[in-house]
Amino acid sequence: CRPSCPQVEVLPVQGQGLAAFLERSCREDNGIFQLRAVFDRPCSGDFVHVPIAFPGFTSSGGSSGSADPPAALVEQFELELTATVAKLKRLIQERTQLPTDRCILLHGQRRLHDQVSMQRATASIGTGPLVFHLATGGAYVLLRREGQGHREPFGPSSLTLLLPRCVQGARVRPMKFDPRRSLADLLWSIQAVSGLPPAGMRLTLPAIERRFLASDGTESLESLGFWDGCALEVEHDIIQETHHGDAFDMPLEVSAAGNASSLYQNAAKKLGLADASSLSLFVGKTIISNNAELSGAPLTDGTVLSAYISWSLQLSISVLPTGGTSQVALAAGFSAAAPSLATSASASSSASPSGGMPGSGPDPLSQPLAVLSSDTIAEVRERCIGALAASRPDLAVALRGSKVFATGLSAWTEHASECKSLAALARLLGHFAPCRDGARLSRLGVADGAATHLVFVPEQPLLVEIEVRIGGETRVDRRLRVPSTSRLMDMSRMLEQDLQAQPKADRPDIVNFDCQWSLLRADASSALAPAAAAADCCGSSAAGCSTSTVG
């Protein structure tokens, strides 16, 4: 992971899931979260810890106005005492992608040469960290193609892409190709059509059951068995993207002052684009405006400069109804080291501010929403709220914090009238994974408003009363306030954490739940009996709460 942002100490809060903790606390790169451990001592006496300060990784752009310069980022490295400074530079390159031939390391006022051993270099390390400098006239950034539209696939032949579930909208897409081009070149065309990053792609020709490896990259498509009209299955491996993503980044030296139009021109040239007018450059979530002053831009050595092609889209949008009041009973059975527990829960919700459409289909916006392909899901939500502010202020308020799901427009048109609950939406989608707020439409594969439909699901807070039973006898009552889109595993985790924070005096060892939930009617008074949907992992409890329907 690349140290291109300030380090902060993070701590999860009670009831917070791992994904929510990572999204709110850590640097995030399209679903890849960066965490770093700091160790207090080397693994053995033959190794040494080397702290290195990176003053070039801090920027005055976007500073808080303080007169004090920002503190230099300090990174920790470990290597053998017998190793040389040259090896330390190679470790720095592996972590930062900064070239070793431009790396300068200083200890105080003394420059450390490549042949110096670490034992000698760190003899007086207690006086402070080594200082890293990069020999460049401006900032040394890493340019990365992101999303769709960077090229127009061409060639005399065509194939059909079978895309993974992480691509939103149509997952079967045609694409032209030239059989004489290499497999490595084909990756860029697939990205232009799907938005998937080349580093995480795994390609298979299902007709001949052949999966391609990285070593096939220089081979021509014709020699690898591609033919006109073939189908190509594309999978996305986020672990593979984590390991190999840096290999696709392009180094670019940029000025630290002047107008950003020069940055755009240099980036377009590096990307092979004839025109920079459709290009949008981002550092994390921050866009660098084409006419901005670079001295205020967050450009530092090692920064990833994400390059998106931006164009206008018209998206159709619906809002899933959550109106009305409903009550259901929830049942869960736990198994642990302790005797079996049974828990029941009743959940109630107040009337929704979305206008109240119980039993009806989703509420479509009367007009398509104008967005940009480089917009994030969060920005699309804000555009939608702005469009509804005057005509439907109640619905605009309900959309704040809502979950956003994407589906194919044709599938939505066919089944929209049946989609009246979260469970029905999950069946339509085949999953219950909302789009990440920070994901950009182009990266999600949303290129054509005529092929994609967005469904907004307002968050509806529920107060859940939980009755914990041990051996059929009620021992503990708990109340938890949860969002209506919470999953059963979220409920189990929150209950376990609550019982650990406020343990029952005679049962302090209730831990490591193996939970099975079931839905019961609100008026059920008999002993708890698991329902058929007890093992449903797509949020059946939330669906039951919003529709008062028990399967």
Solvent accessible surface area in square Angstrom, and as a share of the most:
residue,aa,sasa,rsa
1,C,81,0.48
2,R,12,0.04
3,P,2,0.01
4,S,25,0.16
5,C,50,0.30
6,P,113,0.71
7,Q,83,0.37
8,V,110,0.63
9,E,175,0.79
10,V,50,0.29
11,L,155,0.77
12,P,69,0.43
13,V,99,0.57
14,Q,112,0.50
15,G,15,0.14
16,Q,38,0.17
17,G,13,0.12
18,L,128,0.64
19,A,65,0.50
20,A,30,0.23
21,F,23,0.10
22,L,25,0.12
23,E,88,0.40
24,R,174,0.63
25,S,36,0.23
26,C,20,0.12
27,R,62,0.23
28,E,52,0.23
29,D,29,0.15
30,N,28,0.14
31,G,18,0.17
32,I,28,0.14
33,F,53,0.22
34,Q,32,0.14
35,L,102,0.51
36,R,80,0.29
37,A,66,0.51
38,V,115,0.66
39,F,127,0.53
40,D,124,0.64
41,R,170,0.62
42,P,48,0.30
43,C,96,0.58
44,S,53,0.34
45,G,70,0.67
46,D,101,0.52
47,F,62,0.26
48,V,22,0.13
49,H,30,0.14
50,V,0,0.00
51,P,41,0.26
52,I,0,0.00
53,A,9,0.07
54,F,0,0.00
55,P,46,0.29
56,G,31,0.30
57,F,12,0.05
58,T,43,0.25
59,S,34,0.22
60,S,78,0.51
61,G,14,0.14
62,G,81,0.78
63,S,72,0.47
64,S,113,0.73
65,G,69,0.66
66,S,70,0.45
67,A,108,0.84
68,D,111,0.57
69,P,115,0.72
70,P,74,0.47
71,A,90,0.70
72,A,41,0.32
73,L,17,0.08
74,V,66,0.38
75,E,1,0.01
76,Q,44,0.19
77,F,6,0.02
78,E,66,0.30
79,L,3,0.02
80,E,57,0.26
81,L,48,0.24
82,T,119,0.69
83,A,12,0.10
84,T,49,0.28
85,V,0,0.00
86,A,27,0.21
87,K,63,0.27
88,L,0,0.00
89,K,14,0.06
90,R,124,0.45
91,L,45,0.23
92,I,2,0.01
93,Q,68,0.30
94,E,124,0.56
95,R,65,0.24
96,T,0,0.00
97,Q,55,0.24
98,L,3,0.02
99,P,23,0.15
100,T,44,0.26
101,D,128,0.66
102,R,80,0.29
103,C,7,0.04
104,I,49,0.25
105,L,0,0.00
106,L,45,0.22
107,H,21,0.09
108,G,53,0.51
109,Q,185,0.82
110,R,106,0.39
111,R,123,0.45
112,L,1,0.01
113,H,102,0.46
114,D,55,0.29
115,Q,150,0.67
116,V,18,0.10
117,S,40,0.26
118,M,0,0.00
119,Q,113,0.50
120,R,157,0.57
121,A,0,0.00
122,T,13,0.08
123,A,87,0.67
124,S,56,0.36
125,I,38,0.19
126,G,78,0.75
127,T,116,0.67
128,G,27,0.26
129,P,51,0.32
130,L,0,0.00
131,V,41,0.23
132,F,6,0.03
133,H,78,0.35
134,L,18,0.09
135,A,54,0.42
136,T,36,0.21
137,G,89,0.85
138,G,23,0.22
139,A,6,0.05
140,Y,20,0.08
141,V,0,0.00
142,L,4,0.02
143,L,0,0.00
144,R,36,0.13
145,R,49,0.18
146,E,3,0.01
147,G,0,0.00
148,Q,4,0.02
149,G,33,0.32
150,H,16,0.07
151,R,73,0.27
152,E,144,0.64
153,P,20,0.13
154,F,104,0.43
155,G,23,0.22
156,P,109,0.68
157,S,12,0.08
158,S,46,0.30
159,L,4,0.02
160,T,45,0.26
161,L,0,0.00
162,L,59,0.30
163,L,14,0.07
164,P,25,0.16
165,R,131,0.48
166,C,58,0.35
167,V,0,0.00
168,Q,16,0.07
169,G,9,0.09
170,A,43,0.34
171,R,78,0.28
172,V,95,0.54
173,R,31,0.11
174,P,111,0.70
175,M,7,0.03
176,K,114,0.48
177,F,5,0.02
178,D,13,0.07
179,P,25,0.15
180,R,182,0.67
181,R,102,0.37
182,S,31,0.20
183,L,9,0.05
184,A,45,0.35
185,D,26,0.13
186,L,5,0.03
187,L,28,0.14
188,W,52,0.18
189,S,8,0.05
190,I,0,0.00
191,Q,3,0.01
192,A,10,0.08
193,V,28,0.16
194,S,0,0.00
195,G,0,0.00
196,L,6,0.03
197,P,13,0.08
198,P,9,0.06
199,A,6,0.05
200,G,0,0.00
201,M,11,0.05
202,R,81,0.30
203,L,6,0.03
204,T,19,0.11
205,L,0,0.00
206,P,51,0.32
207,A,76,0.59
208,I,87,0.44
209,E,156,0.70
210,R,90,0.33
211,R,119,0.43
212,F,15,0.06
213,L,117,0.58
214,A,105,0.81
215,S,92,0.59
216,D,23,0.12
217,G,14,0.13
218,T,125,0.73
219,E,80,0.36
220,S,35,0.23
221,L,1,0.01
222,E,114,0.51
223,S,74,0.48
224,L,6,0.03
225,G,30,0.29
226,F,10,0.04
227,W,104,0.36
228,D,90,0.47
229,G,56,0.54
230,C,1,0.01
231,A,34,0.26
232,L,0,0.00
233,E,63,0.28
234,V,1,0.01
235,E,47,0.21
236,H,48,0.22
237,D,32,0.17
238,I,68,0.35
239,I,108,0.55
240,Q,49,0.22
241,E,15,0.07
242,T,71,0.41
243,H,131,0.59
244,H,98,0.44
245,G,14,0.13
246,D,46,0.24
247,A,86,0.67
248,F,63,0.26
249,D,15,0.08
250,M,33,0.15
251,P,63,0.39
252,L,19,0.09
253,E,76,0.34
254,V,6,0.04
255,S,61,0.39
256,A,61,0.47
257,A,59,0.46
258,G,34,0.33
259,N,73,0.37
260,A,0,0.00
261,S,48,0.31
262,S,56,0.36
263,L,2,0.01
264,Y,6,0.02
265,Q,114,0.50
266,N,70,0.36
267,A,0,0.00
268,A,4,0.03
269,K,170,0.72
270,K,87,0.37
271,L,7,0.03
272,G,66,0.63
273,L,34,0.17
274,A,117,0.91
275,D,86,0.45
276,A,7,0.05
277,S,91,0.59
278,S,45,0.29
279,L,9,0.04
280,S,14,0.09
281,L,0,0.00
282,F,10,0.04
283,V,26,0.15
284,G,59,0.57
285,K,165,0.70
286,T,73,0.42
287,I,94,0.48
288,I,4,0.02
289,S,52,0.34
290,N,66,0.34
291,N,119,0.61
292,A,33,0.26
293,E,91,0.41
294,L,5,0.02
295,S,61,0.39
296,G,46,0.44
297,A,10,0.08
298,P,40,0.25
299,L,19,0.10
300,T,12,0.07
301,D,16,0.08
302,G,0,0.00
303,T,7,0.04
304,V,12,0.07
305,L,0,0.00
306,S,17,0.11
307,A,0,0.00
308,Y,8,0.03
309,I,15,0.08
310,S,22,0.14
311,W,72,0.25
312,S,86,0.56
313,L,9,0.05
314,Q,99,0.44
315,L,0,0.00
316,S,33,0.21
317,I,5,0.02
318,S,2,0.02
319,V,0,0.00
320,L,1,0.01
321,P,8,0.05
322,T,6,0.04
323,G,5,0.05
324,G,28,0.26
325,T,96,0.56
326,S,10,0.06
327,Q,101,0.45
328,V,1,0.01
329,A,12,0.09
330,L,2,0.01
331,A,4,0.03
332,A,4,0.03
333,G,30,0.29
334,F,6,0.02
335,S,56,0.36
336,A,34,0.26
337,A,111,0.86
338,A,9,0.07
339,P,81,0.51
340,S,76,0.49
341,L,6,0.03
342,A,32,0.25
343,T,1,0.00
344,S,18,0.11
345,A,4,0.03
346,S,43,0.28
347,A,1,0.01
348,S,46,0.30
349,S,9,0.06
350,S,80,0.52
351,A,76,0.59
352,S,15,0.09
353,P,74,0.46
354,S,0,0.00
355,G,50,0.48
356,G,34,0.33
357,M,39,0.17
358,P,92,0.58
359,G,61,0.59
360,S,46,0.30
361,G,26,0.25
362,P,17,0.11
363,D,25,0.13
364,P,86,0.54
365,L,31,0.15
366,S,108,0.70
367,Q,130,0.58
368,P,73,0.46
369,L,13,0.06
370,A,59,0.46
371,V,4,0.02
372,L,68,0.34
373,S,0,0.00
374,S,8,0.05
375,D,8,0.04
376,T,11,0.06
377,I,1,0.00
378,A,34,0.26
379,E,74,0.33
380,V,0,0.00
381,R,18,0.07
382,E,88,0.39
383,R,98,0.36
384,C,0,0.00
385,I,10,0.05
386,G,51,0.49
387,A,60,0.47
388,L,14,0.07
389,A,55,0.43
390,A,101,0.78
391,S,83,0.54
392,R,74,0.27
393,P,77,0.49
394,D,56,0.29
395,L,2,0.01
396,A,6,0.04
397,V,98,0.56
398,A,9,0.07
399,L,0,0.00
400,R,140,0.51
401,G,50,0.48
402,S,2,0.01
403,K,71,0.30
404,V,1,0.01
405,F,1,0.00
406,A,3,0.03
407,T,12,0.07
408,G,18,0.17
409,L,48,0.24
410,S,92,0.60
411,A,38,0.30
412,W,13,0.05
413,T,102,0.59
414,E,124,0.55
415,H,61,0.27
416,A,24,0.19
417,S,84,0.54
418,E,113,0.51
419,C,3,0.02
420,K,89,0.38
421,S,16,0.11
422,L,3,0.02
423,A,19,0.15
424,A,13,0.10
425,L,0,0.00
426,A,6,0.05
427,R,177,0.65
428,L,44,0.22
429,L,17,0.08
430,G,59,0.57
431,H,22,0.10
432,F,13,0.05
433,A,47,0.37
434,P,44,0.28
435,C,15,0.09
436,R,66,0.24
437,D,69,0.36
438,G,32,0.30
439,A,0,0.00
440,R,14,0.05
441,L,0,0.00
442,S,0,0.00
443,R,22,0.08
444,L,21,0.10
445,G,0,0.00
446,V,1,0.00
447,A,34,0.26
448,D,76,0.39
449,G,11,0.10
450,A,77,0.60
451,A,34,0.27
452,T,2,0.01
453,H,8,0.03
454,L,1,0.00
455,V,0,0.00
456,F,0,0.00
457,V,1,0.00
458,P,4,0.02
459,E,54,0.24
460,Q,11,0.05
461,P,77,0.49
462,L,5,0.03
463,L,53,0.26
464,V,1,0.01
465,E,73,0.33
466,I,4,0.02
467,E,52,0.23
468,V,1,0.00
469,R,55,0.20
470,I,11,0.06
471,G,72,0.69
472,G,64,0.62
473,E,101,0.45
474,T,63,0.37
475,R,72,0.26
476,V,8,0.04
477,D,102,0.53
478,R,39,0.14
479,R,159,0.58
480,L,18,0.09
481,R,153,0.56
482,V,5,0.03
483,P,61,0.39
484,S,3,0.02
485,T,12,0.07
486,S,14,0.09
487,R,64,0.23
488,L,17,0.08
489,M,124,0.55
490,D,33,0.17
491,M,4,0.02
492,S,17,0.11
493,R,68,0.25
494,M,39,0.17
495,L,0,0.00
496,E,33,0.15
497,Q,51,0.23
498,D,13,0.07
499,L,7,0.04
500,Q,96,0.43
501,A,62,0.48
502,Q,107,0.47
503,P,75,0.47
504,K,71,0.30
505,A,102,0.79
506,D,83,0.43
507,R,37,0.13
508,P,95,0.60
509,D,77,0.40
510,I,8,0.04
511,V,52,0.30
512,N,117,0.60
513,F,30,0.13
514,D,90,0.47
515,C,30,0.18
516,Q,123,0.55
517,W,7,0.03
518,S,5,0.03
519,L,18,0.09
520,L,27,0.13
521,R,149,0.54
522,A,54,0.42
523,D,120,0.62
524,A,49,0.38
525,S,113,0.73
526,S,84,0.54
527,A,82,0.63
528,L,41,0.21
529,A,59,0.46
530,P,111,0.70
531,A,26,0.20
532,A,113,0.88
533,A,36,0.28
534,A,17,0.13
535,A,97,0.75
536,D,47,0.24
537,C,107,0.64
538,C,27,0.16
539,G,0,0.00
540,S,10,0.06
541,S,6,0.04
542,A,3,0.02
543,A,6,0.05
544,G,2,0.02
545,C,3,0.02
546,S,19,0.12
547,T,41,0.24
548,S,62,0.40
549,T,89,0.52
550,V,31,0.18
551,G,88,0.84
